[in-house]
């Protein structure tokens, strides 16, 4: 059985990490342009910090006796970001390959204790992750993201995840590119405080349209970069599409994307409440498989989620 098959068949929720970029930049003091943590692959101190960061989450998975989805540091790795980061396309792809090798090394160190560990190739938006300045056609999104997705596949990731998708077209193009390279694809949408995508569509519409355009290619969908209060009502409304949601990576803060975008300090919310809110989500998401965190969350938040959910699942 492959790592991804084990994830899909699990009866015990897998863990993943928290708000990687906010942890690096706000809590650890590292700096990079455009929130592009991928450029820190060339910083030895940052690599040491990143290893420690993931080690602590993997220890949680060990204690919870569950699997782990190990993300690559490639959210800002689309070659289109190269000019803004003073990197060529080749340099961006080299950083992507390096990030996969780094994640592989972490997995090798833990796989005798935590199993399975799914190596997840992260693909982020080609534009702003909060408010898209443009919405590409699916074909253009395919072409924009295909070089990085090719690189992730060659480097040996188990699956591809499109994270913080603000619009349906880009999610569709990334899914189609993952299909082309023969990798399972996960699509994770972000929503505003009203539970809809930044481009206005409901989660139900977004899931339905990507499924229709890709022949139901995504192995599951996720919601990320939004507080549970922002999308709980959409889940409560019900519908067959709810069964397609397999992961949640929520924000610690109830602030809107616009408010977070101009915030000068980190709003890390209440970790205990964060855990309690996720315990409530379990009853709404029958096929939930993966839980972690997004902006403002760290080991405290995911630890509280694990304490609540793994205790609940085991009861």
PAZAPA-4460 file (N, C-alpha, C; in steps of 0.05 Angstrom, whole numbers, plus 32768, in hexadecimal, padded with zeros to 4 digits):
% residues 315
    n_x    n_y    n_z   ca_x   ca_y   ca_z    c_x    c_y    c_z   seq   type   mol
   8011   7FE8   8000   8000   8000   8000   8012   8019   8000     1      X     A
   800C   802C   7FEF   801B   8045   7FEE   8014   8057   8005     2      X     A
   8025   806B   8009   8020   807E   801F   8005   808C   801B     3      X     A
   7FFF   8094   8002   7FE6   80A2   7FFD   7FCE   8090   8001     4      X     A
   7FD0   8077   7FF8   7FBB   8063   7FFD   7FB6   8060   801B     5      X     A
   7FCB   805F   802B   7FC8   805D   8048   7FB9   8075   8053     6      X     A
   7FC0   808C   8049   7FB2   80A5   8052   7F94   80A4   804B     7      X     A
   7F8E   809B   8033   7F72   809A   802B   7F62   8085   803A     8      X     A
   7F6F   8071   8044   7F61   805B   8052   7F62   805E   8070     9      X     A
   7F6F   8073   807A   7F73   8075   8097   7F59   8078   80A7    10      X     A
   7F58   806C   80BE   7F42   8071   80D1   7F4C   8082   80E9    11      X     A
   7F65   808C   80E6   7F70   809D   80FB   7F7C   80B6   80ED    12      X     A
   7F73   80CD   80F5   7F7A   80E6   80E7   7F98   80EA   80E6    13      X     A
   7FA2   80F0   80CE   7FBE   80F7   80CB   7FC2   8114   80D5    14      X     A
   7FDA   811A   80DE   7FE2   8135   80E5   7FF2   8141   80CE    15      X     A
   7FF2   815B   80CC   8006   8169   80BC   800F   8181   80CD    16      X     A
   801E   8193   80C1   802A   81A9   80D2   8017   81C1   80D4    17      X     A
   8022   81D7   80DD   8011   81EF   80E2   8017   8205   80CE    18      X     A
   8018   821E   80D8   801D   8235   80C8   803B   8239   80C3    19      X     A
   8045   822A   80B0   8062   8229   80AC   806E   8244   80A7    20      X     A
   8063   8253   8094   806E   826D   808E   806B   8281   80A5    21      X     A
   8054   8282   80B2   8051   8295   80C8   8063   828D   80DF    22      X     A
   8068   8274   80E3   807B   826B   80F8   8097   8274   80F1    23      X     A
   80A0   8271   80D8   80BB   8278   80D0   80BF   8297   80D2    24      X     A
   80AC   82A6   80C8   80B0   82C3   80C5   80A8   82D2   80DE    25      X     A
   8092   82CC   80EB   8089   82DB   8102   8095   82D1   811C    26      X     A
   8098   82B7   811F   80A1   82AC   8138   80BF   82A7   8139    27      X     A
   80CC   82A0   8122   80E8   829A   8122   80F9   82B1   8117    28      X     A
   80ED   82C5   810B   80FB   82DC   8102   810A   82DA   80E8    29      X     A
   8105   82C5   80D8   8111   82C3   80BE   8103   82D7   80AA    30      X     A
   8111   82DE   8095   8106   82F1   8082   810A   82E6   8066    31      X     A
   80F5   82EB   8055   80F6   82E3   8039   80E2   82F4   802B    32      X     A
   80E7   82FC   8012   80D4   830C   8003   80BB   82FC   7FFC    33      X     A
   80A4   830A   7FFB   808B   82FE   7FF1   8082   82E5   8001    34      X     A
   808A   82E4   801A   8082   82CD   802B   808C   82B2   801F    35      X     A
   80A1   82B4   8010   80AB   829D   8001   80C0   828E   8012    36      X     A
   80B7   827D   8023   80C9   826D   8034   80DB   825B   8024    37      X     A
   80D4   8255   800B   80E4   8243   7FFB   8100   824D   7FF7    38      X     A
   8104   8268   7FF7   811F   8272   7FF3   8131   826C   800B    39      X     A
   8125   8266   8022   8134   8260   803A   8141   8244   8039    40      X     A
   813B   8235   8024   8149   821B   8021   8167   821F   801E    41      X     A
   816F   8237   8016   818C   823D   8014   8198   8249   802D    42      X     A
   8188   824A   8043   8191   8256   805C   8195   823F   8070    43      X     A
   81AD   823A   8079   81B3   8224   808B   81A4   8226   80A5    44      X     A
   81A2   823E   80B0   8194   8242   80C9   8176   823C   80C6    45      X     A
   816B   8245   80B0   814F   8240   80AB   814A   8222   80A7    46      X     A
   815C   8215   809A   8158   81F8   8096   8158   81E9   80B1    47      X     A
   816A   81F2   80C3   816A   81E6   80DD   8150   81EB   80EC    48      X     A
   8146   8204   80EA   812D   820A   80F7   8116   81FA   80EB    49      X     A
   8116   81F7   80D0   8100   81E8   80C3   8101   81CB   80CC    50      X     A
   8118   81C0   80CE   811B   81A4   80D7   8110   81A1   80F3    51      X     A
   8117   81B3   8105   810C   81B2   8120   80EE   81B5   8120    52      X     A
   80E4   81C7   810F   80C7   81CB   810D   80B8   81B2   8106    53      X     A
   80C1   81A4   80F1   80B3   818C   80E8   80B8   8175   80FC    54      X     A
   80CF   8174   8108   80D4   815F   811C   80C0   8160   8132    55      X     A
   80B9   8178   813B   80A6   817A   8151   808A   8171   8149    56      X     A
   8082   8176   8130   8068   816C   8127   8069   814E   8124    57      X     A
   807F   8143   811A   8080   8126   8116   8080   8118   8131    58      X     A
   808B   8125   8146   808A   8119   8161   806D   8118   816A    59      X     A
   805D   812C   8163   8040   812B   8169   8033   8113   815C    60      X     A
   8039   810F   8142   802E   80F8   8134   8036   80DE   8141    61      X     A
   804F   80DD   814A   8058   80C5   8158   8048   80C1   8172    62      X     A
   8044   80D6   8181   8035   80D3   819A   8018   80CC   8195    63      X     A
   800D   80D6   817F   7FF1   80D1   8178   7FED   80B6   8169    64      X     A
   8004   80A9   8163   8004   8090   8155   7FF4   8092   813A    65      X     A
   7FFC   80A6   812B   7FEE   80AA   8111   8003   80B2   80FC    66      X     A
   7FF9   80B4   80E3   800B   80BC   80CD   800E   80DA   80CB    67      X     A
   801E   80E3   80B8   8024   80FF   80B5   8026   8106   8098    68      X     A
   801C   811E   8090   801F   8129   8076   8035   813E   8077    69      X     A
   804C   8138   806B   8064   8149   806D   8065   815B   8054    70      X     A
   8061   8174   8058   8061   8187   8041   807D   818F   8039    71      X     A
   8080   8194   801F   8098   81A1   8016   8096   81C0   8018    72      X     A
   80AC   81CD   801B   80AD   81EA   801E   80AC   81F7   8003    73      X     A
   8096   81F3   7FF5   8095   81FC   7FD9   807C   820C   7FD2    74      X     A
   806E   8217   7FE6   8055   8225   7FE1   8059   823D   7FCE    75      X     A
   8070   824B   7FD1   8076   8261   7FBF   808A   8259   7FA9    76      X     A
   8088   8240   7FA0   809C   8235   7F8E   8095   8237   7F70    77      X     A
   807D   8241   7F69   8077   8244   7F4D   808B   8256   7F3F    78      X     A
   8094   824E   7F28   80AA   825D   7F1A   80A1   827A   7F14    79      X     A
   8087   827F   7F14   807E   829A   7F0F   8087   82AD   7F25    80      X     A
   808C   82A2   7F3D   8095   82B3   7F53   80B3   82BA   7F51    81      X     A
   80C1   82AE   7F3E   80DE   82B2   7F3C   80E6   82CF   7F3B    82      X     A
   80DB   82E0   7F28   80E4   82FC   7F27   80E1   830B   7F41    83      X     A
   80CB   8306   7F4F   80C6   8315   7F68   80DA   830C   7F7E    84      X     A
   80E5   82F4   7F7A   80F8   82E9   7F8E   8115   82EB   7F84    85      X     A
   8119   82F8   7F6D   8134   82FB   7F61   8140   82DF   7F5B    86      X     A
   812F   82CD   7F51   8138   82B2   7F4A   812F   82AC   7F2E    87      X     A
   8140   829D   7F20   8138   8293   7F05   8126   827C   7F08    88      X     A
   8119   8274   7EF2   8108   825C   7EF3   8118   8243   7EFB    89      X     A
   8130   8240   7EF1   8140   8229   7EF9   8147   822A   7F16    90      X     A
   814C   8241   7F21   8152   8243   7F3E   813A   823C   7F4F    91      X     A
   8122   8244   7F46   8109   823D   7F54   8105   821F   7F54    92      X     A
   810B   8212   7F3E   8107   81F5   7F3D   811D   81E7   7F4D    93      X     A
   8134   81F2   7F4E   8149   81E6   7F5F   8141   81E7   7F7C    94      X     A
   8135   81FE   7F84   812C   8201   7FA0   8116   81ED   7FA6    95      X     A
   8104   81E8   7F93   80EF   81D5   7F96   80FA   81B9   7F9A    96      X     A
   810D   81B1   7F89   811A   8197   7F8C   8128   8194   7FA6    97      X     A
   8135   81A9   7FAF   8143   81A9   7FC9   8130   81A6   7FE0    98      X     A
   8119   81B3   7FDD   8104   81B0   7FF2   80FA   8194   7FF5    99      X     A
   80F7   8186   7FDE   80EE   816A   7FDF   8104   8159   7FEC   100      X     A
   811D   815D   7FE4   8133   814E   7FF0   8134   8152   800F   101      X     A
   812F   816B   8017   812F   8172   8034   8119   8162   8042   102      X     A
   8101   8162   8036   80EA   8154   8042   80F0   8136   8043   103      X     A
   80FC   812B   802E   8102   810F   802D   8115   8107   8044   104      X     A
   8128   8119   8049   813C   8113   805F   812D   8113   807A   105      X     A
   811B   8125   807E   810B   8125   8097   80FB   810B   8099   106      X     A
   80EE   8103   8083   80DF   80EA   8084   80F0   80D2   808A   107      X     A
   8108   80D1   807E   811A   80BA   8083   8121   80B8   80A0   108      X     A
   8123   80CF   80AE   812A   80CF   80CA   8114   80C6   80DC   109      X     A
   80FB   80C8   80D2   80E4   80C2   80E3   80D4   80A9   80DB   110      X     A
   80D8   809F   80C3   80C5   808B   80B9   80C6   8070   80C8   111      X     A
   80DA   806B   80D8   80DA   8053   80E8   80C9   8057   8101   112      X     A
   80C2   8070   8107   80B1   8076   811F   8095   807F   8118   113      X     A
   8092   808E   8102   8078   8098   80FA   8073   808D   80DE   114      X     A
   805C   8080   80DB   8055   8074   80C1   8037   8074   80BD   115      X     A
   802E   807B   80A5   803F   8085   808F   8044   80A3   8090   116      X     A
   8059   80AC   8083   805E   80C8   807F   805B   80CE   8061   117      X     A
   8047   80DD   805A   8041   80E4   803E   8051   80FD   8036   118      X     A
   8061   80FA   8022   8071   8111   8018   8060   8121   8004   119      X     A
   8058   8139   800D   8044   8149   7FFF   8051   8161   7FF1   120      X     A
   804F   8161   7FD7   805B   8177   7FC7   8047   818F   7FC6   121      X     A
   804E   81A4   7FD3   803C   81BB   7FD6   803F   81CE   7FBE   122      X     A
   8028   81D6   7FB3   8027   81EA   7F9E   8014   8200   7FA7   123      X     A
   801E   8218   7FA7   800E   822F   7FAF   8005   8240   7F98   124      X     A
   7FF6   8255   7F9D   7FEC   8266   7F87   8003   8273   7F78   125      X     A
   7FFE   8278   7F5E   8012   8287   7F4F   8010   82A5   7F55   126      X     A
   7FFA   82AD   7F62   7FF6   82C9   7F6A   7FF2   82CB   7F88   127      X     A
   7FE5   82E0   7F90   7FE0   82E5   7FAD   7FCF   82CF   7FB9   128      X     A
   7FD8   82C5   7FD0   7FC9   82B0   7FDD   7FB1   82B8   7FEC   129      X     A
   7FAC   82D2   7FEF   7F95   82DC   7FFE   7F80   82E8   7FEA   130      X     A
   7F89   82F8   7FD7   7F77   8305   7FC5   7F83   8304   7FA9   131      X     A
   7F7A   82F2   7F98   7F86   82EF   7F7E   7F84   8308   7F6D   132      X     A
   7F9B   8312   7F63   7F9B   832A   7F53   7F92   8323   7F36   133      X     A
   7F92   830A   7F2F   7F88   8301   7F16   7F80   82E3   7F19   134      X     A
   7F6D   82DB   7F09   7F64   82BF   7F0A   7F6A   82B3   7EEF   135      X     A
   7F7F   82A2   7EEE   7F87   8297   7ED5   7F73   8282   7ECB   136      X     A
   7F72   827F   7EB0   7F63   8269   7EA6   7F71   824F   7EAE   137      X     A
   7F62   8239   7EAE   7F6D   821F   7EB7   7F85   8217   7EA7   138      X     A
   7F84   821D   7E8D   7F9B   8216   7E7B   7FB4   8225   7E82   139      X     A
   7FB1   823F   7E87   7FC8   824F   7E8F   7FD2   8246   7EAA   140      X     A
   7FC1   8240   7EBD   7FC9   8236   7ED7   7FD9   821C   7ED4   141      X     A
   7FD0   820B   7EC2   7FDE   81F2   7EBD   7FFB   81F8   7EB4   142      X     A
   7FFE   820B   7EA1   8018   8211   7E97   802A   821F   7EAB   143      X     A
   801E   8230   7EBC   802D   823E   7ED1   8038   822A   7EE5   144      X     A
   8028   8217   7EED   8030   8205   7F03   803D   81EB   7EFA   145      X     A
   803B   81E4   7EE1   8046   81CB   7ED8   8064   81C8   7EDD   146      X     A
   8075   81DC   7ED8   8091   81D8   7EDE   8097   81CF   7EFB   147      X     A
   808B   81DC   7F0E   8090   81D5   7F2A   8084   81B9   7F30   148      X     A
   806D   81B3   7F25   8060   8199   7F2A   8071   8183   7F1D   149      X     A
   807C   8188   7F05   808F   8175   7EFA   80A7   8170   7F0C   150      X     A
   80B1   8185   7F17   80C8   8184   7F29   80C2   8174   7F42   151      X     A
   80AB   817A   7F4E   80A2   816B   7F66   80A0   814D   7F60   152      X     A
   8094   8147   7F49   8090   812B   7F43   80AB   811D   7F3E   153      X     A
   80BC   8129   7F30   80D7   811D   7F2B   80E6   811A   7F45   154      X     A
   80E3   812C   7F57   80F1   812B   7F71   80E6   8115   7F83   155      X     A
   80CE   810B   7F7D   80C4   80F4   7F8C   80AF   80F9   7FA1   156      X     A
   809E   810E   7F9E   8089   8112   7FB2   8074   80FC   7FAE   157      X     A
   8065   80F6   7FC3   804F   80E3   7FC1   8036   80EE   7FB5   158      X     A
   8031   8108   7FBB   8019   8115   7FB0   801E   8133   7FAE   159      X     A
   800C   8140   7F9F   800E   815D   7F9B   7FF6   8169   7FAA   160      X     A
   7FFA   8180   7FB7   7FE4   818E   7FC4   7FE4   81AB   7FBB   161      X     A
   7FCE   81B4   7FB0   7FCA   81D0   7FA9   7FBF   81DE   7FC1   162      X     A
   7FCF   81EF   7FCE   7FC8   81FB   7FE8   7FC1   8218   7FE5   163      X     A
   7FAD   8221   7FF4   7FA3   823C   7FF5   7F9A   8245   7FD9   164      X     A
   7F89   8235   7FCD   7F7E   823C   7FB3   7F68   8250   7FB7   165      X     A
   7F6B   8266   7FA9   7F57   827C   7FAB   7F42   827B   7F95   166      X     A
   7F46   826A   7F81   7F34   826A   7F6A   7F33   824E   7F5E   167      X     A
   7F1D   8249   7F50   7F18   822F   7F44   7F2B   8228   7F2D   168      X     A
   7F30   823C   7F1C   7F40   8237   7F04   7F5C   822E   7F0A   169      X     A
   7F68   823C   7F1D   7F84   8234   7F24   7F85   8219   7F30   170      X     A
   7F72   8213   7F42   7F70   81F8   7F4E   7F6D   81E3   7F38   171      X     A
   7F5D   81E8   7F24   7F58   81D6   7F0F   7F72   81D1   7EFF   172      X     A
   7F80   81E6   7EF8   7F99   81E4   7EE8   7FAE   81D4   7EF7   173      X     A
   7FB1   81D9   7F11   7FC4   81CA   7F21   7FBD   81AC   7F22   174      X     A
   7FA3   81A7   7F26   7F9A   818B   7F27   7FA0   817D   7F0D   175      X     A
   7F9B   818B   7EF7   7FA0   817F   7EDD   7FBE   8179   7ED8   176      X     A
   7FCF   818B   7EE3   7FEC   8187   7EE0   7FF5   816F   7EF1   177      X     A
   7FE9   816C   7F09   7FF0   8155   7F1A   7FE8   813B   7F0C   178      X     A
   7FD0   813B   7F00   7FC7   8124   7EF1   7FDC   811D   7EDB   179      X     A
   7FE6   8131   7ECD   7FF8   812D   7EB7   8012   8120   7EC0   180      X     A
   801B   8125   7ED8   8034   8119   7EE2   802F   8101   7EF3   181      X     A
   8016   80F8   7EF5   8010   80DF   7F02   8011   80E0   7F21   182      X     A
   800B   80F7   7F2C   800C   80F9   7F4A   7FEF   80FF   7F54   183      X     A
   7FE8   80F2   7F6B   7FCE   80F9   7F77   7FCE   8117   7F7E   184      X     A
   7FB6   8123   7F7C   7FB4   813F   7F81   7F9F   8145   7F97   185      X     A
   7FA6   8157   7FA9   7F94   8162   7FBD   7F91   8180   7FB7   186      X     A
   7F79   818A   7FB9   7F73   81A6   7FB5   7F69   81B2   7FCF   187      X     A
   7F76   81C8   7FD8   7F6D   81D5   7FF0   7F66   81F2   7FEA   188      X     A
   7F4C   81F9   7FEF   7F42   8214   7FEA   7F44   8224   8004   189      X     A
   7F49   823E   8000   7F46   8251   8016   7F2C   8260   8013   190      X     A
   7F21   826A   8029   7F07   8278   8028   7F09   8292   8038   191      X     A
   7EF7   82A4   8032   7EF5   82BD   8041   7EE3   82B8   805A   192      X     A
   7EDE   82CD   8069   7ECE   82CA   8082   7EB2   82C1   807D   193      X     A
   7EA9   82C4   8064   7E8D   82BB   805D   7E8C   829E   8053   194      X     A
   7EA3   8290   8054   7EA4   8274   804B   7EA6   8270   802D   195      X     A
   7EA9   8285   801E   7EAC   8283   8001   7EC9   8289   7FF9   196      X     A
   7ED1   827F   7FE1   7EEB   8285   7FD7   7EEE   82A3   7FD2   197      X     A
   7F07   82AD   7FD2   7F0B   82C9   7FCC   7EFF   82D2   7FB2   198      X     A
   7EFB   82C0   7F9F   7EEE   82C7   7F86   7ED0   82C4   7F87   199      X     A
   7EC5   82BD   7F9E   7EA8   82BE   7FA3   7E99   82A4   7FA2   200      X     A
   7EA5   828E   7F97   7E97   8275   7F96   7E96   8267   7FB1   201      X     A
   7E81   8257   7FB5   7E7F   8247   7FCD   7E92   8230   7FCC   202      X     A
   7E98   8224   7FE2   7EA9   820C   7FE2   7E9B   81F5   7FD3   203      X     A
   7E81   81F3   7FD6   7E73   81DE   7FC7   7E76   81E2   7FA9   204      X     A
   7E74   81FB   7F9F   7E77   8200   7F83   7E94   81FA   7F7A   205      X     A
   7EA7   8202   7F8A   7EC4   81FE   7F83   7ECA   81E1   7F81   206      X     A
   7EC2   81D1   7F94   7EC7   81B4   7F93   7EB9   81A8   7F7B   207      X     A
   7EA0   81AF   7F77   7E92   81A3   7F60   7E9E   81AA   7F45   208      X     A
   7EA7   81C3   7F42   7EB1   81CB   7F28   7ECD   81BF   7F22   209      X     A
   7EDE   81BD   7F37   7EF8   81B0   7F33   7EF4   8192   7F2D   210      X     A
   7EE2   8185   7F3C   7EDC   8169   7F37   7ED3   8165   7F1A   211      X     A
   7EC1   8177   7F11   7EB6   8174   7EF6   7ECB   8178   7EE1   212      X     A
   7EDE   818B   7EE5   7EF2   8191   7ED2   7F09   817D   7ED1   213      X     A
   7F0C   816D   7EE6   7F23   815B   7EE8   7F1B   813D   7EEA   214      X     A
   7F01   8137   7EE7   7EF8   811C   7EEA   7EFB   8112   7F06   215      X     A
   7EF5   8123   7F19   7EF7   811D   7F36   7F14   8114   7F3D   216      X     A
   7F27   8122   7F32   7F43   811A   7F37   7F4D   811E   7F53   217      X     A
   7F47   8134   7F61   7F52   8137   7F7C   7F4A   8120   7F8E   218      X     A
   7F5D   8115   7F9D   7F58   80FF   7FAF   7F47   8109   7FC7   219      X     A
   7F4A   8123   7FCD   7F38   8130   7FE0   7F3E   814E   7FDE   220      X     A
   7F2D   815D   7FEB   7F30   817A   7FED   7F36   8182   800A   221      X     A
   7F41   819A   800C   7F46   81A5   8027   7F3C   81C2   8028   222      X     A
   7F3B   81CD   8040   7F37   81E9   8045   7F4E   81F3   8056   223      X     A
   7F5B   8209   804D   7F71   8213   805D   7F71   8231   805D   224      X     A
   7F81   823D   806F   7F84   825A   8071   7F6A   8268   8077   225      X     A
   7F5A   825D   8088   7F42   826A   8092   7F3B   825F   80AD   226      X     A
   7F30   826F   80BE   7F28   8265   80D9   7F10   8252   80D7   227      X     A
   7F0E   823E   80E8   7EF7   822C   80E6   7EDC   823A   80E6   228      X     A
   7EDA   8250   80F4   7EC1   825F   80F5   7EBA   826A   80D9   229      X     A
   7ECD   826D   80C7   7EC8   8278   80AD   7EBC   8264   809A   230      X     A
   7EC0   824A   809F   7EB4   8237   808C   7EA2   8222   8099   231      X     A
   7E9E   8225   80B3   7E8D   8211   80C1   7E71   8211   80B6   232      X     A
   7E66   8229   80B1   7E4A   822A   80A7   7E47   821D   808C   233      X     A
   7E5B   821F   807B   7E5A   8212   8061   7E59   81F4   8064   234      X     A
   7E68   81EA   8078   7E68   81CD   807D   7E4E   81C4   8089   235      X     A
   7E43   81D4   809A   7E29   81CE   80A7   7E12   81CC   8093   236      X     A
   7E15   81DA   807D   7E00   81DA   8069   7DFD   81BE   805C   237      X     A
   7E12   81AF   805D   7E11   8193   8054   7E12   8191   8035   238      X     A
   7E0E   8179   802C   7E10   8173   800F   7E25   815D   800A   239      X     A
   7E23   8150   7FF3   7E35   813B   7FEC   7E52   8144   7FEB   240      X     A
   7E56   815E   7FE4   7E72   8168   7FE1   7E81   8167   7FFC   241      X     A
   7E73   8167   8012   7E81   8165   802C   7E92   814D   802E   242      X     A
   7E89   8137   8022   7E99   811F   8022   7EB3   8120   8013   243      X     A
   7EB7   8135   8003   7ED0   8139   7FF4   7EE5   8148   8005   244      X     A
   7EDD   8153   801B   7EF0   8162   802C   7EFF   814F   803E   245      X     A
   7F19   814D   8039   7F29   813A   8048   7F3E   8146   805B   246      X     A
   7F40   8161   805A   7F55   816D   806B   7F4D   818A   8073   247      X     A
   7F57   8192   808A   7F52   81AE   8093   7F6D   81B8   809F   248      X     A
   7F75   81D0   8095   7F8C   81DE   80A0   7F83   81FB   80A5   249      X     A
   7F79   8200   80BC   7F6C   8219   80C2   7F7F   822E   80CD   250      X     A
   7F77   8247   80CC   7F86   825D   80D8   7F80   825F   80F6   251      X     A
   7F93   8269   8105   7F8E   826E   8122   7F7C   8286   8126   252      X     A
   7F7D   8299   8114   7F70   82B3   8117   7F55   82B3   8109   253      X     A
   7F42   82C3   8114   7F28   82C8   8107   7F29   82E0   80F5   254      X     A
   7F40   82ED   80F2   7F42   8304   80E0   7F3E   82FC   80C3   255      X     A
   7F34   830F   80B4   7F31   830A   8097   7F4D   830A   808A   256      X     A
   7F4E   8301   8071   7F67   8301   8062   7F71   831E   805F   257      X     A
   7F5F   8331   805A   7F68   834D   8057   7F75   8357   8071   258      X     A
   7F69   8350   8087   7F74   8358   80A1   7F8F   834B   80A7   259      X     A
   7F91   8331   80A0   7FAA   8323   80A5   7FC0   832E   8093   260      X     A
   7FB8   8336   807B   7FCC   833F   8068   7FDB   8358   8071   261      X     A
   7FCE   8369   8082   7FDB   8381   808B   7FE3   837F   80A9   262      X     A
   7FDF   8368   80B5   7FE6   8365   80D1   8004   8366   80D5   263      X     A
   800D   8375   80E9   8029   8377   80EF   8033   8364   8104   264      X     A
   8020   8357   8112   8026   8343   8126   8015   832A   8121   265      X     A
   801E   8314   812C   8010   82FB   8128   7FF9   82F7   813B   266      X     A
   7FE2   82F1   8130   7FCB   82EA   8140   7FCA   82CB   8142   267      X     A
   7FD2   82C1   8159   7FD3   82A3   815C   7FBB   8298   816A   268      X     A
   7FA6   82A8   816E   7F8D   829E   8179   7F90   828F   8193   269      X     A
   7F7F   827B   8197   7F7E   826B   81B0   7F82   824E   81A8   270      X     A
   7F99   8242   81AD   7F9E   8226   81A5   7F8A   8212   81B0   271      X     A
   7F82   8216   81C9   7F6E   8203   81D5   7F53   8205   81C7   272      X     A
   7F4A   821D   81C1   7F31   8221   81B2   7F34   8215   8196   273      X     A
   7F4B   8219   818A   7F51   820E   8170   7F4C   81F0   816F   274      X     A
   7F56   81E3   8184   7F52   81C6   8186   7F35   81BE   8189   275      X     A
   7F27   81CD   8199   7F0B   81C8   819E   7EFA   81CC   8184   276      X     A
   7F01   81E0   8175   7EF2   81E5   815C   7EF6   81CE   8148   277      X     A
   7F0E   81C3   8148   7F13   81AC   8136   7F04   8193   813F   278      X     A
   7F01   8190   8159   7EF1   8179   8163   7ED4   817B   8158   279      X     A
   7ECA   8193   8156   7EAF   8197   814B   7EAE   8191   812D   280      X     A
   7EC4   8197   811F   7EC4   8192   8102   7EC3   8175   80FB   281      X     A
   7ECC   8163   810D   7ECD   8147   8107   7EB1   813D   8100   282      X     A
   7E9D   8146   810F   7E81   813D   810A   7E76   8147   80F0   283      X     A
   7E82   815C   80E4   7E78   8168   80CB   7E86   815C   80B2   284      X     A
   7E9D   8150   80B6   7EAE   8147   80A0   7EB3   8129   80A3   285      X     A
   7EA1   8118   8097   7EA3   80FB   809A   7EBD   80EF   808E   286      X     A
   7EC9   80FC   807B   7EE1   80F1   806E   7EFA   8102   8074   287      X     A
   7EFA   810F   808B   7F12   811E   8094   7F29   810B   8098   288      X     A
   7F40   8111   808D   7F57   8100   808F   7F70   810E   809A   289      X     A
   7F72   8129   8095   7F8A   8137   809C   7F83   8151   80AB   290      X     A
   7F91   8156   80C1   7F8D   816F   80CF   7FA8   817C   80D6   291      X     A
   7FA9   8196   80D5   7FC1   81A5   80DC   7FB9   81C2   80E1   292      X     A
   7FCA   81D4   80D9   7FC4   81F0   80DC   7FCE   8201   80C5   293      X     A
   7FC7   821A   80C5   7FD0   822D   80B1   7FDA   8246   80C0   294      X     A
   7FD5   825E   80B5   7FE1   8276   80BF   7FDB   827A   80DD   295      X     A
   7FF1   8280   80EB   7FEF   8286   8108   7FF0   826E   811A   296      X     A
   7FEF   8256   810E   7FEF   823E   811F   800C   8233   8121   297      X     A
   8010   8225   8136   802A   8218   813A   8026   81FD   8148   298      X     A
   803B   81F4   8156   8039   81DA   8163   8024   81D9   8179   299      X     A
   801F   81F0   8186   800B   81F1   819B   7FEF   81EB   818F   300      X     A
   7FE8   81F7   8179   7FCE   81F4   816D   7FC9   81D8   8163   301      X     A
   7FDD   81CE   8154   7FDA   81B3   8149   7FDA   819E   8160   302      X     A
   7FEA   81A4   8174   7FE9   8192   818C   7FCE   8191   8199   303      X     A
   7FC1   81A7   819B   7FA6   81A8   81A6   7F92   819A   8194   304      X     A
   7F95   819D   817A   7F84   818F   8167   7F87   8170   816A   305      X     A
   7FA0   8168   816B   7FA6   814B   816E   7F9B   8140   8188   306      X     A
   7F9E   8150   819E   7F94   8147   81B8   7F76   8143   81B7   307      X     A
   7F68   8155   81AA   7F4B   8153   81A8   7F42   813D   8194   308      X     A
   7F4E   813C   817C   7F44   812B   8168   7F4D   810E   816B   309      X     A
   7F66   810A   8173   7F6F   80EF   8176   7F63   80E2   818F   310      X     A
   7F5E   80F2   81A3   7F50   80E7   81BA   7F33   80E0   81B3   311      X     A
   7F27   80F1   81A2   7F0B   80ED   819A   7F09   80D4   8188   312      X     A
   7F1C   80D2   8175   7F1B   80BB   8163   7F1F   80A1   8172   313      X     A
   7F31   80A2   8186   7F38   808A   8194   7F22   8082   81A8   314      X     A
   7F11   8094   81B0   7EFC   808F   81C4   7EE7   807B   81BA   315      X     A
***
